[in-house]
Amino acid sequence: SSGINAEYGGTAKAKGPAPNLTDSIAALDGRGDSVEKKIQKLDVELKRYSDQMKKMRDGPSKNMVKQKALRVLKQKRAYENQLEGIRNQSFNMEQTNYTTQMLKDTKVSVDAMSTGLKEMKREYKKVSIDKIQDLQDDLQDMMEDANEIQEIMGQQYGMPDVDDAELEAELDALGDTMFDDDMSYLDEASEVPTTIPGSSGREEPAASQLDEFGLPALS
């Protein structure tokens, strides 16, 4: 007995690997394909009997062929019922396998997300918000110091200390002088000879007939 074999060092029959859905589905599909081939063979046989009966007259011979055809038809019906059961069972197992695989994939995703969250928390502890803020403040101070240094380095040396009001008065006077210089061409125009070279020497219009620019006034 098995108890005696175990007690005296006998070897018990090793158990094989547990069946899985994928292998079971493959086995069912193989059975289904085999049954389907049998149905196809019976269809060929039924076609032959049908063709024979079409050529035969009514009588014992035709009835014998008919009985054979009925027997084959019954076998075909039985195989069709088997095939339907096998296909339905295979479909149900495929749905179960799909659901199982989906749950496994979901667990893998959840585990990955959990691991990522732990890593994120661990890395977050290494970051100090206060240190980052202090770093930003230091950078801002350095930028302000750099701008102040640039402003100091851009100062001009040796410039006289002049009152702003004095500068404004000089600027106004300079503007008047520039305006007078710009109008000097009008005085030069009034000194242009009134006699045109090559003319008969007739007198030009009187000064009263000149416009404000020293040119003959249009009537």
Solvent accessible surface area in square Angstrom, and as a share of the most:
residue,aa,sasa,rsa
1,S,100,0.64
2,S,93,0.60
3,G,48,0.46
4,I,97,0.49
5,N,74,0.38
6,A,78,0.61
7,E,130,0.59
8,Y,170,0.65
9,G,63,0.60
10,G,35,0.34
11,T,132,0.77
12,A,96,0.75
13,K,195,0.83
14,A,93,0.72
15,K,196,0.83
16,G,59,0.57
17,P,134,0.85
18,A,87,0.67
19,P,124,0.78
20,N,74,0.38
21,L,53,0.26
22,T,85,0.49
23,D,87,0.45
24,S,34,0.22
25,I,17,0.09
26,A,65,0.50
27,A,62,0.48
28,L,11,0.05
29,D,45,0.23
30,G,40,0.38
31,R,141,0.52
32,G,0,0.00
33,D,69,0.36
34,S,54,0.35
35,V,14,0.08
36,E,66,0.30
37,K,129,0.55
38,K,88,0.37
39,I,17,0.09
40,Q,104,0.46
41,K,149,0.63
42,L,17,0.08
43,D,56,0.29
44,V,102,0.58
45,E,44,0.20
46,L,33,0.17
47,K,124,0.53
48,R,114,0.42
49,Y,21,0.08
50,S,40,0.26
51,D,47,0.25
52,Q,71,0.31
53,M,42,0.19
54,K,161,0.68
55,K,177,0.75
56,M,57,0.25
57,R,220,0.80
58,D,125,0.65
59,G,23,0.22
60,P,117,0.74
61,S,63,0.41
62,K,49,0.21
63,N,84,0.43
64,M,113,0.51
65,V,14,0.08
66,K,100,0.43
67,Q,109,0.48
68,K,74,0.31
69,A,11,0.09
70,L,75,0.37
71,R,125,0.45
72,V,4,0.02
73,L,60,0.30
74,K,148,0.63
75,Q,77,0.34
76,K,37,0.16
77,R,137,0.50
78,A,49,0.38
79,Y,56,0.21
80,E,58,0.26
81,N,102,0.52
82,Q,94,0.42
83,L,29,0.14
84,E,108,0.48
85,G,38,0.37
86,I,12,0.06
87,R,82,0.30
88,N,81,0.42
89,Q,93,0.41
90,S,5,0.03
91,F,120,0.50
92,N,90,0.46
93,M,35,0.15
94,E,77,0.34
95,Q,92,0.41
96,T,70,0.41
97,N,45,0.23
98,Y,142,0.54
99,T,62,0.36
100,T,51,0.30
101,Q,92,0.41
102,M,92,0.41
103,L,112,0.56
104,K,117,0.49
105,D,74,0.38
106,T,69,0.40
107,K,131,0.55
108,V,100,0.58
109,S,58,0.38
110,V,83,0.48
111,D,66,0.34
112,A,63,0.49
113,M,139,0.62
114,S,50,0.32
115,T,73,0.42
116,G,33,0.32
117,L,91,0.45
118,K,132,0.56
119,E,81,0.37
120,M,129,0.58
121,K,115,0.49
122,R,126,0.46
123,E,90,0.40
124,Y,139,0.53
125,K,170,0.72
126,K,145,0.61
127,V,75,0.43
128,S,40,0.26
129,I,109,0.55
130,D,106,0.55
131,K,150,0.63
132,I,80,0.41
133,Q,101,0.45
134,D,81,0.42
135,L,101,0.50
136,Q,100,0.45
137,D,66,0.34
138,D,79,0.41
139,L,86,0.43
140,Q,102,0.45
141,D,77,0.40
142,M,129,0.58
143,M,120,0.54
144,E,93,0.42
145,D,79,0.41
146,A,45,0.35
147,N,94,0.48
148,E,102,0.46
149,I,99,0.50
150,Q,128,0.57
151,E,128,0.57
152,I,88,0.44
153,M,146,0.65
154,G,58,0.56
155,Q,106,0.47
156,Q,142,0.63
157,Y,183,0.70
158,G,83,0.79
159,M,131,0.59
160,P,103,0.65
161,D,150,0.78
162,V,55,0.32
163,D,91,0.47
164,D,101,0.53
165,A,67,0.52
166,E,106,0.48
167,L,86,0.43
168,E,112,0.50
169,A,63,0.49
170,E,113,0.51
171,L,118,0.59
172,D,95,0.49
173,A,57,0.45
174,L,94,0.47
175,G,36,0.35
176,D,94,0.49
177,T,72,0.42
178,M,111,0.49
179,F,129,0.54
180,D,92,0.48
181,D,90,0.47
182,D,93,0.48
183,M,73,0.32
184,S,51,0.33
185,Y,127,0.48
186,L,32,0.16
187,D,95,0.49
188,E,115,0.52
189,A,32,0.25
190,S,74,0.47
191,E,138,0.62
192,V,92,0.53
193,P,110,0.69
194,T,77,0.45
195,T,72,0.42
196,I,114,0.58
197,P,125,0.79
198,G,91,0.88
199,S,57,0.37
200,S,106,0.68
201,G,48,0.46
202,R,190,0.69
203,E,166,0.74
204,E,56,0.25
205,P,52,0.33
206,A,60,0.47
207,A,83,0.64
208,S,106,0.68
209,Q,100,0.44
210,L,55,0.27
211,D,57,0.29
212,E,149,0.67
213,F,90,0.38
214,G,20,0.19
215,L,100,0.50
216,P,79,0.50
217,A,53,0.41
218,L,174,0.87
219,S,163,1.05
